[in-house]
Amino acid sequence: MANILELINVTKTFRGGVVAVDDISLDIPEGEFLTMLGPSGCGKTTTLRMVGGFEYPDSGSILLDGQDVTDDPPFRRPVNMMFQDFALFPHMSVADNIGYGLKIAGAPRNEIQEKVGRMLDLIEMPQMAARLPSQLSIGQRQRVAMARALIREPRILLLDEPMSALDAKLKEAMQIELRHIHDRIGITFIMVTHDQNEAMIMSDRIMVMHAGRIEQVGTPTELYDHPATAYVAEFLGTSNMLQAAVTRDGDGVVAQAGAITVKIPGASPGIGDSATKTLFIRPEKIRLVSGSAPDDTVSFQGVVREMFFSGNAVRLDLDIGADRLLMVHHQLDTGLSQAGLPVAGESVTCAIRPDIVALFDSAEVAAVEAEEAAA
């Protein structure tokens, strides 16, 4: 699939020498739903605004359909942005808000009416054409803002924190609806958010940003199961990070953290004997087992120190003799209660698959944890 957008060594520095975006490069295929994910101040919104032409890079290039648009203003780019505050005109009806861009462009009245009608059908609000924004719910206003952004048929739709004004229940519904709209119209969506769950649910690919740079780009599954850096591992979901002694073993390394001893194939050849690294394991990837562990796993023992019940799952904190307790998220079977679960002080057997663990530099992990603690 051809790339619709290319960012090539793009850098943006603001007054006072603050580097907002630091030499990033990225290719975006046509029709993709890409999410730029990261905390406030990581550079994601600045990147989005440079794609839209609302900011200009200090260096680097932005190519759209192979054409350099780096210095083009917004109205010369086939791109439209949906802002997080919706920016609807309060004195205009829903239909007039949606058709405003076409009216300003001088489109014929019958063309405006036809396209507004199509947009109202797309957002499932044909009966609300005459209402004012004040007569709509927040979710309905969001749909109108999207229709207004889509009516001029942009090649790319930019979404700046589109769910930030919604409550949790409405946000969940709108995430699915927005994804469905993307799939129906087939154009490229680029969204900015700080919400990891939102990014995981809606995106074809996620670009995780940190301190103005790209940490990793990949599908939600790739980023979650195989994070490239400690920052991505900690930012997406919950992680166990255990100090581990590492030794070379043929085509991989053996890592030992307390009771866990696991061979990790294909690990970095730069790791020397007795090196100290940090072992990464997702809590929900650890299985509680009775009897023999599955053949594709390694097993280890732990002692339950605490248990926390959360309806359909429990969290166990296990002492495995490592530098910190190991979190295990155990999903309860449908219809079963806590009966039969281990209690504090009881020894349990766990199993993990070697392909779902990773090693990170301990100094990198310490820096990420210190940054989180200071936030």
C-alpha positions in Angstrom: 0.0 0.0 0.0 1.3 3.4 -1.0 2.2 5.9 1.7 -0.1 8.9 1.9 2.2 10.8 4.4 5.9 10.9 5.1 7.7 12.7 7.9 11.4 13.0 7.2 13.7 14.1 10.0 11.2 16.6 11.3 12.3 18.9 14.2 10.4 21.7 16.0 11.9 23.9 18.7 9.9 26.6 20.6 11.0 29.8 22.3 13.5 29.2 25.0 15.1 26.3 23.2 12.4 23.8 24.1 12.7 20.9 21.6 9.1 19.8 21.1 9.8 17.3 18.2 13.3 15.9 17.8 14.2 14.6 14.4 11.3 12.1 13.8 10.7 10.2 10.6 7.5 8.2 9.9 5.6 6.7 6.9 1.8 6.4 7.1 0.0 4.2 4.5 -3.2 5.4 2.9 -6.3 4.4 4.8 -4.5 3.7 8.1 -5.8 4.7 11.5 -2.7 5.9 13.3 -2.6 7.1 16.9 0.1 9.3 18.3 0.3 8.3 22.0 2.1 9.8 24.9 1.9 12.0 27.9 1.4 15.8 27.9 4.5 17.6 26.5 5.8 14.6 24.5 5.4 16.3 21.1 2.4 14.5 19.7 0.1 17.5 19.3 2.9 19.6 17.8 3.5 16.8 15.3 -0.2 16.7 14.4 -0.3 20.5 14.0 2.7 20.3 11.7 0.9 17.8 9.5 -2.1 20.1 9.4 0.0 23.2 8.6 -0.7 25.0 11.8 2.9 24.8 12.8 6.0 24.7 10.6 9.1 22.5 11.3 12.5 24.1 11.8 14.0 21.4 9.8 12.9 18.3 7.9 10.2 17.6 5.3 6.5 16.7 5.2 5.4 14.9 2.1 1.7 14.2 1.2 1.1 11.9 -1.7 4.8 12.4 -2.5 4.5 16.1 -2.8 6.4 18.4 -0.4 3.9 20.4 1.7 6.3 21.5 4.4 5.7 25.2 3.8 2.1 25.0 2.6 -0.6 26.7 4.8 -3.5 24.6 6.0 -5.9 25.7 3.3 -3.6 24.3 0.6 -3.4 20.9 2.2 -6.0 18.2 1.6 -6.1 17.7 5.3 -8.7 18.7 7.9 -8.6 18.8 11.7 -11.2 18.0 14.3 -10.4 20.0 17.4 -11.0 18.7 20.9 -13.4 21.6 21.8 -15.4 20.9 18.6 -15.5 24.7 17.8 -19.1 24.7 16.5 -20.8 28.0 15.8 -23.5 28.3 18.5 -25.9 30.4 16.4 -25.9 28.0 13.4 -28.0 24.9 13.0 -26.4 21.5 12.7 -26.8 21.5 8.9 -25.2 25.0 8.6 -22.3 24.0 10.8 -21.6 20.9 8.7 -21.9 22.8 5.4 -20.0 25.9 6.5 -16.7 24.9 4.9 -18.3 24.3 1.5 -20.2 27.6 1.8 -17.0 29.5 2.4 -15.4 27.7 -0.6 -18.2 28.9 -2.8 -19.8 25.6 -3.5 -23.3 25.6 -5.2 -26.2 25.5 -2.8 -27.6 22.2 -4.2 -24.1 20.6 -3.8 -24.0 21.8 -0.2 -27.4 20.4 0.6 -26.6 17.0 -1.0 -23.3 16.6 0.9 -24.7 17.8 4.2 -27.5 15.2 3.8 -24.9 12.5 3.2 -22.9 13.6 6.3 -26.1 13.6 8.5 -26.7 10.1 7.4 -23.1 9.1 8.1 -23.3 10.4 11.7 -26.9 9.0 12.1 -28.5 12.5 12.8 -30.7 13.3 9.8 -33.6 14.3 12.1 -31.5 16.9 13.9 -30.4 19.1 11.0 -32.3 22.2 12.3 -31.1 22.0 15.9 -28.6 24.3 17.5 -25.4 23.0 19.2 -26.9 23.9 22.6 -29.7 21.5 22.0 -27.3 18.6 21.5 -25.5 16.2 23.8 -21.7 16.3 24.0 -21.6 13.1 21.9 -23.9 14.6 19.3 -21.8 17.7 19.1 -18.8 15.5 18.5 -20.5 13.8 15.6 -21.4 17.2 14.1 -17.8 18.4 14.4 -16.6 15.2 12.6 -19.1 15.6 9.8 -17.9 19.2 9.3 -14.3 18.0 9.1 -15.2 15.3 6.6 -17.6 17.1 4.3 -14.8 18.6 2.2 -13.4 15.0 1.6 -9.9 15.5 3.0 -7.3 12.9 2.3 -6.4 12.9 6.0 -8.5 13.6 9.0 -6.6 14.8 12.1 -8.1 14.3 15.5 -6.8 16.1 18.5 -7.9 14.3 21.7 -11.4 13.7 20.3 -12.7 11.9 23.4 -11.3 14.3 26.1 -14.7 15.9 26.8 -16.7 12.7 27.1 -17.6 10.7 30.2 -16.3 7.1 30.5 -19.5 5.4 29.3 -20.0 7.7 26.3 -16.3 7.6 25.5 -16.4 3.8 25.1 -19.3 4.0 22.7 -17.8 6.8 20.7 -14.5 5.0 20.3 -16.3 2.1 18.6 -18.4 4.5 16.5 -15.4 6.5 15.4 -13.6 3.3 14.3 -16.7 2.3 12.3 -16.8 5.6 10.6 -13.2 5.3 9.6 -13.8 1.8 8.2 -16.8 3.0 6.2 -15.2 6.0 4.6 -11.7 4.6 4.2 -9.6 7.7 4.5 -6.5 8.1 6.7 -7.1 9.1 10.3 -4.3 10.4 12.5 -5.3 10.8 16.2 -3.6 12.3 19.2 -4.3 10.9 22.7 -2.7 10.3 26.1 -5.2 7.4 26.8 -3.6 4.0 26.3 -6.9 2.1 26.2 -8.3 4.5 23.6 -5.2 4.0 21.4 -5.3 0.2 21.8 -9.0 -0.1 20.9 -9.1 2.3 17.9 -5.8 2.1 16.1 -4.2 0.1 13.2 -0.9 1.3 14.5 0.3 3.3 17.4 3.3 5.7 17.5 4.5 6.1 21.1 6.2 9.4 21.7 8.4 10.5 24.6 10.4 13.7 25.0 9.9 14.7 21.4 11.1 11.4 19.9 9.4 8.2 18.7 9.9 5.3 21.1 8.2 2.7 18.9 5.7 2.3 16.1 3.6 -0.9 15.7 0.3 -2.5 16.0 -1.4 -2.6 19.4 -0.4 -6.2 19.8 3.2 -5.6 18.8 3.6 -2.8 21.3 1.9 -4.5 24.1 3.5 -8.0 23.8 6.9 -6.9 22.5 7.8 -3.4 23.7 11.0 -2.2 22.2 11.9 0.0 25.2 11.3 0.1 28.9 9.3 3.3 28.4 6.8 1.6 26.1 6.6 -1.4 28.4 5.7 0.8 31.4 3.5 3.2 29.5 1.3 0.6 27.9 -0.4 -1.5 30.6 1.0 -2.9 33.8 4.5 -4.5 34.0 6.6 -6.6 36.3 10.2 -5.3 36.2 12.6 -7.6 38.1 16.3 -7.3 38.5 17.9 -10.3 36.7 21.3 -11.9 36.4 22.0 -12.7 32.8 24.4 -15.2 31.2 25.0 -16.1 27.6 23.7 -19.5 26.4 24.2 -20.4 22.8 21.8 -18.4 20.6 20.3 -16.6 23.5 20.6 -15.7 27.2 19.5 -17.1 30.5 17.9 -14.6 32.9 17.4 -15.4 36.6 15.2 -13.3 38.8 14.6 -15.0 42.1 12.8 -18.3 41.4 12.4 -17.5 37.7 15.0 -18.9 35.3 14.2 -18.4 31.7 16.1 -18.7 28.4 15.4 -15.8 26.1 16.2 -16.7 22.4 17.8 -14.0 20.2 18.7 -11.6 23.0 21.3 -9.0 22.3 24.8 -10.5 21.6 26.3 -7.6 23.5 25.2 -9.0 26.8 28.1 -10.5 28.7 28.3 -13.2 31.4 26.8 -12.2 34.8 25.4 -8.9 33.4 22.6 -7.3 35.4 19.4 -6.5 33.4 15.8 -6.0 34.1 13.3 -8.8 33.3 9.9 -7.6 31.9 6.8 -9.8 32.3 3.1 -8.7 31.9 1.1 -9.8 35.0 -1.7 -11.3 33.0 0.7 -13.5 30.9 1.6 -15.5 34.1 -0.5 -18.6 34.6 -1.4 -20.3 37.8 -1.0 -24.0 37.2 -1.7 -27.2 39.1 0.2 -30.3 38.2 2.6 -30.2 35.2 3.2 -26.9 33.4 2.5 -26.8 29.7 5.4 -27.8 27.5 5.9 -24.4 26.0 6.4 -22.7 29.4 8.9 -22.6 32.3 7.5 -22.9 35.8 8.5 -21.4 39.1 7.3 -21.2 42.7 6.0 -18.2 44.7 4.4 -17.5 48.0 1.2 -15.4 48.1 1.7 -12.2 50.1 -1.5 -10.4 49.2 -4.6 -10.9 47.1 -6.9 -8.3 45.6 -10.3 -9.2 44.2 -11.8 -7.1 41.3 -14.9 -9.0 40.2 -13.8 -11.1 37.2 -10.2 -11.3 38.2 -7.8 -11.3 41.1 -4.3 -9.8 41.5 -1.8 -11.9 43.5 1.4 -10.4 44.8 3.9 -13.2 45.0 7.2 -13.4 46.8 9.6 -15.2 44.5 12.8 -14.1 46.1 13.4 -11.3 43.7 14.0 -7.6 44.4 10.3 -6.9 44.4 7.0 -8.8 44.6 5.7 -10.3 41.4 2.2 -9.3 40.3 0.0 -12.0 38.8 -3.4 -11.1 37.2 -5.5 -14.2 37.2 -8.8 -14.2 35.3 -11.6 -16.0 37.1 -13.6 -18.6 35.1 -17.2 -17.6 34.2 -19.6 -18.3 37.0 -16.9 -19.1 39.6 -16.2 -17.2 42.8 -13.0 -16.8 44.8 -13.4 -20.3 46.2 -10.4 -22.4 45.5 -8.0 -19.5 45.1 -4.8 -19.5 47.1 -4.6 -17.5 50.3 -1.9 -15.4 51.9 1.1 -17.5 52.9 0.3 -20.3 50.5 2.8 -21.5 47.9 1.7 -21.6 44.3 3.2 -22.8 41.0 3.2 -20.4 38.0 4.3 -20.7 34.4 5.3 -18.3 31.7 6.2 -18.6 28.0 9.7 -17.4 27.2 8.5 -15.5 24.1 6.5 -13.1 26.2 9.3 -11.8 28.4 12.0 -9.3 27.5 15.2 -7.8 28.9 15.8 -4.1 29.3 18.8 -2.1 30.5 18.4 -1.6 34.3 19.6 2.1 34.1 16.9 2.7 31.4 14.2 1.2 33.7 15.4 3.2 36.7 15.2 6.4 34.6 11.6 5.6 33.5 10.5 4.8 37.0 12.1 8.0 38.4 10.3 10.0 35.7 6.9 8.4 36.6 7.5 9.0 40.3 8.2 12.7 39.6 5.2 13.2 37.4 
